Structure formats: structure tokens, C-alpha cells
């Protein structure tokens, strides 16, 4: 009986840590912690499938770059809010 409790506790704890790590990598740490704590393995899956908040796609070369970048390191095109507004307008 005690082995079953320890097993399920460690199983739940592993998915809690996994969802916290994935949330940190995607720039959504609080959601990773909460989803891992409340839902366990389902929360880890949900945070894995969620949108990445640390990266954006370059409008020119479609490379994945940091959200705070001003110039794309691959094609050297200006990216950001002002550059996007100029391209749309």
C-alpha cells in the first residue's frame, strides 16, 4: 500500500517539475507551475502545446528569433513593433 502512494507521488512530482521547466523555457513560468500542480501530466501536455512567448517568427526569412530582438540575426532585417507597423501600413 505504501509503495503505491510513493509511486503516485513521484509520478505526479515528475510531471509537475516537467511542466514547470517547459513553462520556463516558453516564457510562461506561472502557467507551467499552476498547470503542473493542478493537472499533473495533463498540465504538462497543455503547457507543451501552448504558444511560445519568448520567440517570434521573422517576417522576412521565417526564422525563430528572440522576441526582444531588433534585427534578425539570420537575414539582418529590422523586426519589431515599429517595423511590423511600417510593413502593414
N, C-alpha and C positions, 0 to 999 in steps of 0.2 A: 504494500500500500504506500509506503513512504517513497519507494523508488518511483512510482507513478507521479507523485506530487513534485519530486525533484526534477524529473524528466520534463514535465509540462512547464514548470517554472523556467528551466533553462531554455526550452524551446521558445517560449514567449519572450524571454530576455534577449535571445539571439536576434529575433526579428525586430524587437524594439531598438537594439543597437544598430541593426542594418538600416532601418528606416531613418534613424537619426543621422547616420552617415550619408545616406543618399540625399536627405533633405539639406544637409550642409553643403554637399557638392553641387546641388542645384540652386543654392541661394535661398532656400526655403526651410531653414532650420526649425522654426517653431512648428510648422505644419508637420515636419518629419517626426518631431518629438511627440506631438499630440496624436498623430495617426498611429504611430508605433505603440504608444501607451494604451490607446483606446481599442485599436483593432488588431494589433499584433501582425500576423502575416498578411492579412488583407490590407492593413495600413501601409506595409512595406511595398506591396504591389501598387497601391494607389499613388504613393509618392514617387515610385519609379516611373509610372506612366504620366506624371504631371509635367507641366511646362518648365523648362529650364529658365530661371530668372537671371542667371549670370552671363548668358551669351545671347547674341543676336546674329542674324544672318546678314552678310554684306550684300547690299543691293546690286553690286556690280559683278562680283565673282562667286557669290553664294557660299563663301567660306564662313565657318562659325568663328566669331570673334568675341572678345570681351565686350560687355555692354557699355563700359565706360571708355572704350577706345574712341579716339577722334579720327584716326586714319587706319584703314585696313592694312595690316602688315603684309598681306599677300599681294594686293593689287595697288596699294597706295592711293586709294580713293577716299575722299572725306566721307565719313559716316557719322551719324548722329541726328539729333532732332532738327537742327538747322539745315543740314544737308538734305534730309528727307523732305523737309518742307519746301526747299528750293526745287527739288526734283518733281514734286507733285504739282507745284504751282506754276 
